[in-house]
């Protein structure tokens, strides 16, 4: 995350730096992105950059985290609508993201992910967000009573399978130009398999 020095900068200077960074990461992959180009476009000294961020990775994940509040709002909403059923919530999340056009902020993040297909961004994000209090609040929204097990290992693996199911659909749409409607059908099938294998018989 950025240093306090970054957050003390005038808003105009912070925006200039983040706008330059977005343009760089939306143009080339993470591996090809250049701090030199970013600071030149932002009109700040290279030395100043390292007073704000630890390195390029720190900046990259800060940008991806900017949509966190909006994302958390969406996740809270779909979990509420699904009455705590994470399988149903995952399908609702798909509809929120891919139906009726993407929000500009989400489209920007997804474009960055598309440019970095060879990089396991989702796994890196999970590692960084593991202790996020927002995610802990989401976990409390899940109706654990519908599952056969509720131990930590089960919860962790269930979350990974849900993320993987969603990521497969997202990758096909963004990288292979697959129709969203057909990917929704595939996602629903994956989630039905997961539901039947993880939930109590009366709720499966």
N, C-alpha and C positions, 0 to 999 in steps of 0.2 A: 504494500500500500504506500501511497505518497507520504512524504514527511510532513510535519507540521509547517515547515518552511513553505512548502507548496501551497498549503491551504491559507497561509497568510498573504500570499500574493494578491495583487489587485485582480478582481474578477476578469477584467479584459485580458490580462496576461495569462491567466489560467486557461481561459477559453482559447486563446491564440495557440497555446501549446497543445491542448487536447484536440483542437480542430486539425492542426498540422499532423498530429499522430494518427488521427482517424484517416486522413487522406492517404498517409503512407501505408497503413495496414489494410486499407481498402484497395490499394493499387497493386501491392506485391505481397508475397507470403511473408510469414514471420521471419523465416530464415534470411530472406532477401532484404527485409526492412532495415533502414539505416538511421541510426541516431543522428548522424551528421546531417542528413537531409531534413530530418524533423526539426532540429534546432535551427538550421539555416532558414527554413520556411517560417518558423515561429519567431525568428529574430531574437534568439537568446544565446548567450555563450554556452559552449559545450560543457564547460566546468559547472555552470549553474544547473544544468540538467541533473547532475549527480548530487546536487543539494536537494532536489525534489524527488528523485526516484533512484532506487538502488541500481537498476539496470534496465535493459530493454524488456525483459520478461515482466518486471514490476510494472512498467508502463502499460504493457499489453493487457495484463489482467486487470489493471485499474480501469482501462477503457471498457472491457467486457463487464466489469462489475457495475458500471454506471446505470445499466438497465435493471439492476437488482431490485430496486423498490417496485418498479412496474411489474417485473417478473413475479415477485413475491405476492403482489396484489392479485395477479392472475391466478397463481397457484392456490392462494387462499380462497378465492372465489370458486374455482372448479372443485376444490375439496368440499367446500360447503354445499355446493349444488349436488355433489355426488354422495352426500351424507357420510363422508369419511371413507368411502370405498376408493382406494388408490387406483384400481384398474379402471373403474368408471371415470375417475378424475383424469387419468392419462388420456383417455379418448376425448374427453371434454377439452383438455388442453390442446390436443391436436386441432379440434374444431376452432378453438379460440385463435390459434396461431395461423392456421392455413385457410380458414374460410373468410370470405369477404375482404381479402387483401390484408397484407401485413402492416402493422404499425411501422412507421419509419425507423424508430429506434431498434425494433426487433429485426427489421430487415437488414439494418447495418451490421448487427451482431452476427446474423446468419450468413451474411456475405463474407465476413471475416472467417467464419468457420469453414465456409466453402473453399476459400483460398488456402486453407491449411488442412486439407484432407489427410495428408500424411502425418500430421501431428495429432497426438491424442489429447486434444484440447479439453474434451469433456472430462477425462480422467484427471487432468491437471486442475481443472476447476473444482472437481469433487474434493481433491486433496486440500485445496485452499479454503473451501467453504465448509469443511467438516465441522468446525467449531462455531459456525455462524449461528447466532441466537435465532435468526429468522427461520432457519431450517429446523431448529429444535421446536419452534412454535408450530411449524407445519406438521411435524411428527405427532404433536399432541392432537392435531385435528383428525388424524387417521383413526378410524373405528377398528381398534385391534381385536375386538370381540368376535369379528367375523372370521378371523384366521385360526388355523389349527395350532399354530405356534406363535409365540410373541417374544422369544429370546433374542438377544442382540445379534447373533449370527444370522438367524432367520430374517430379521428386519433388514440387516445390511444387504443380504443376498437378494431379498425381494426388491429393494430399492434399485440394485444394480440391474436386475432383469427388466424392471419398468423403464429405467433410463435407456437400456440397450434396445428395447422394443420401440421406444419413441425415436431414438437416434437412427435406427434402421430406416424408418419411414422418412424422417427428415433428410437423411443422406440421399435416399433415392429421388426425392423431389428436387433437392438443391443441386445434386451432382449429376444425376442421370435424366433430369427433366421428366420424371415419372409423373403421371396425373395424380393430383392429390386425392381424388375420389378412390382410385384403385389402391393407393397406399393406405387409405383409411380402412378399407375392407381387410387388408392384410394385418394392419395393426389390431383391429378388432378381433381377428382370429388368434393372434398371438396372446392377446390379453385374456381371451376366453380359455385358452390352454393354461395360462398362468393362474387364472382364477380357480379353475377346477383342481389344480394341483396344490393350491395353497390355502383355500378357504374351507371352513367346516361344511360338511355335506348339505346341511339345511340352507346354507347361503350361497353355495356354489352354483 
